[in-house]
């Protein structure tokens, strides 16, 4: 395995970890993706896609979600929210 493969795998893992954390936090808060999109100002299609791991959340999106969920950004981004 070369270093490019390792880097890509680590990036994919990070995207999946954050997506899983966001999904878990939404579930724990009993908040639908539709409602979270409304409250955060993130388009529903973007939120849905990124919750499914199809693209990475940026820091602004994570900050908005953390605010809506009453969580620290580090907890949500670090996979400790669920």
C-alpha positions, 0 to 999 in steps of 0.5 A, spaced: 500 500 500 502 506 498 502 513 501 496 515 497 492 510 498 493 511 506 491 518 505 485 517 501 483 511 506 484 516 512 480 522 508 474 517 507 474 515 514 474 522 517 468 523 512 464 517 515 466 518 522 463 525 522 457 523 518 456 518 523 457 523 529 452 528 525 447 522 524 447 520 531 447 527 534 440 528 530 437 521 532 439 523 540 436 530 539 430 527 536 431 532 530 429 530 523 434 532 517 428 536 515 428 540 521 435 540 522 436 543 515 431 548 517 434 550 523 441 551 521 440 554 514 443 548 511 439 546 504 436 539 506 439 536 500 446 538 502 445 535 509 442 529 507 448 528 502 453 529 507 449 525 512 450 519 508 458 520 507 457 523 500 462 529 501 465 532 507 461 537 512 465 544 512 466 548 519 461 553 518 456 547 517 458 543 523 458 550 527 451 551 525 449 544 526 452 544 533 449 550 535 442 547 533 444 541 537 446 544 543 453 541 542 460 543 542 463 543 535 469 539 537 464 534 540 460 533 533 466 534 529 470 529 533 465 523 533 463 524 540 456 527 540 452 520 539 
